[in-house]
């Protein structure tokens, strides 16, 4: 515990107080190469903490805030009022695998796109498998 206390009370404040942060805007233009290199690690830490906070506290945390529309279907038959597909059970030889994640490039059949969707979104959607065993 003393290591953490020393780090928080002594090491970090000393490190931060020694950073070459100018007092004026013009001072930024007078910084040398060594000064800019000294500013890289704390800038990376601040950027990393900011990004992780964005991902953690954004309303759609796992997918980011960019998709705020709430749409499920992002690409399939967007000019139609409603996407409806009908497949005759007689047309299925043994089994057919249908997409339920709306990400398939081979709609209405599954192409495995749900795997990437599940990994990105933390979801567990899978295909609908219909078999016609006689």
Secondary structure per residue as TSV (DSSP state, phi and psi in degrees):
chain	resnum	aa	ss	phi	psi
A	1	X	-	360.0	-30.2
A	2	X	H	-66.1	-31.6
A	3	X	H	-62.3	-44.8
A	4	X	H	-66.0	-44.2
A	5	X	H	-60.7	-43.1
A	6	X	H	-63.3	-41.6
A	7	X	I	-62.6	-46.3
A	8	X	I	-74.2	-39.7
A	9	X	I	-85.6	-31.4
A	10	X	I	-116.0	-57.3
A	11	X	I	-64.5	-51.4
A	12	X	H	-65.9	-48.3
A	13	X	H	-59.8	-39.1
A	14	X	H	-63.9	-41.9
A	15	X	H	-62.3	-47.6
A	16	X	H	-66.3	-36.9
A	17	X	H	-70.4	-21.7
A	18	X	T	-89.8	-1.6
A	19	X	S	-70.4	142.0
A	20	X	-	-82.9	69.1
A	21	X	-	-95.2	118.2
A	22	X	-	-71.3	158.9
A	23	X	S	-85.9	-20.9
A	24	X	S	-126.3	166.8
A	25	X	H	-65.8	-39.7
A	26	X	H	-64.1	-25.9
A	27	X	H	-63.3	-28.7
A	28	X	H	-63.5	-32.5
A	29	X	H	-78.0	-15.3
A	30	X	T	-97.1	1.5
A	31	X	-	-70.0	143.1
A	32	X	-	-90.2	178.9
A	33	X	H	-60.0	-45.9
A	34	X	H	-62.1	-36.8
A	35	X	H	-65.3	-44.6
A	36	X	H	-64.3	-40.0
A	37	X	H	-65.2	-33.1
A	38	X	H	-68.6	-24.7
A	39	X	H	-86.4	-11.3
A	40	X	H	-64.2	-51.0
A	41	X	H	-60.0	-47.4
A	42	X	H	-66.3	-31.8
A	43	X	H	-65.8	-40.8
A	44	X	H	-64.2	-39.5
A	45	X	H	-64.8	-45.7
A	46	X	H	-63.4	-42.5
A	47	X	H	-64.2	-41.8
A	48	X	H	-64.4	-43.8
A	49	X	H	-65.4	-39.9
A	50	X	H	-63.5	-43.4
A	51	X	H	-65.7	-44.2
A	52	X	H	-65.2	-36.4
A	53	X	H	-65.5	-41.4
A	54	X	H	-59.0	-47.2
A	55	X	H	-68.2	-34.1
A	56	X	H	-80.6	-36.6
A	57	X	H	-109.3	2.4
A	58	X	S	-69.9	146.0
A	59	X	T	-54.9	-34.9
A	60	X	T	-111.7	69.9
A	61	X	T	-53.7	-46.0
A	62	X	T	-76.0	-31.6
A	63	X	T	-96.0	-5.8
A	64	X	-	84.5	173.4
A	65	X	S	-87.7	-2.7
A	66	X	S	-67.7	-29.0
A	67	X	-	-102.4	80.5
A	68	X	-	-95.1	2.7
A	69	X	S	-74.8	-25.1
A	70	X	-	79.9	9.2
A	71	X	-	-69.6	143.7
A	72	X	S	-93.3	-48.5
A	73	X	-	-90.8	111.7
A	74	X	S	-98.4	-11.6
A	75	X	S	-148.7	-17.5
A	76	X	T	-90.1	122.2
A	77	X	T	44.9	52.8
A	78	X	T	-67.4	-18.0
A	79	X	T	-83.7	-10.1
A	80	X	S	-86.5	147.6
A	81	X	S	-67.6	-36.1
A	82	X	S	-147.0	135.9
A	83	X	-	-89.6	116.3
A	84	X	-	-132.7	128.2
A	85	X	-	-121.9	142.8
A	86	X	-	-127.8	127.7
A	87	X	-	-129.8	126.8
A	88	X	-	-73.6	131.8
A	89	X	G	-59.8	-26.7
A	90	X	G	-69.6	-21.9
A	91	X	G	-80.8	-8.6
A	92	X	-	-91.7	119.2
A	93	X	S	-68.1	-66.2
A	94	X	S	-120.8	-49.4
A	95	X	E	-153.5	154.3
A	96	X	E	-133.2	143.8
A	97	X	E	-116.2	116.5
A	98	X	E	-106.6	143.3
A	99	X	-	-74.1	138.2
A	100	X	S	-122.1	-1.9
A	101	X	S	-98.7	-8.0
A	102	X	S	66.8	20.1
A	103	X	-	-110.2	-5.3
A	104	X	-	-65.7	138.9
A	105	X	T	-85.7	-6.7
A	106	X	T	-118.5	40.5
A	107	X	T	-53.8	138.0
A	108	X	T	-90.4	5.8
A	109	X	B	-86.8	148.9
A	110	X	-	-76.0	137.3
A	111	X	-	-119.9	12.1
A	112	X	S	87.8	7.0
A	113	X	H	-62.5	-22.0
A	114	X	H	-64.7	-24.5
A	115	X	H	-61.6	-47.2
A	116	X	H	-68.1	-40.3
A	117	X	H	-59.7	-46.9
A	118	X	H	-61.8	-41.0
A	119	X	H	-66.1	-43.6
A	120	X	H	-70.4	-39.8
A	121	X	H	-99.2	-9.3
A	122	X	T	71.2	27.2
A	123	X	-	-95.0	177.5
A	124	X	-	-136.4	26.2
A	125	X	-	-68.4	144.8
A	126	X	-	-138.6	179.9
A	127	X	-	-80.3	166.7
A	128	X	E	-98.1	122.9
A	129	X	E	-107.8	121.5
A	130	X	E	-113.4	125.9
A	131	X	E	-116.9	147.2
A	132	X	-	-121.9	69.7
A	133	X	-	-83.8	128.4
A	134	X	-	-101.2	360.0
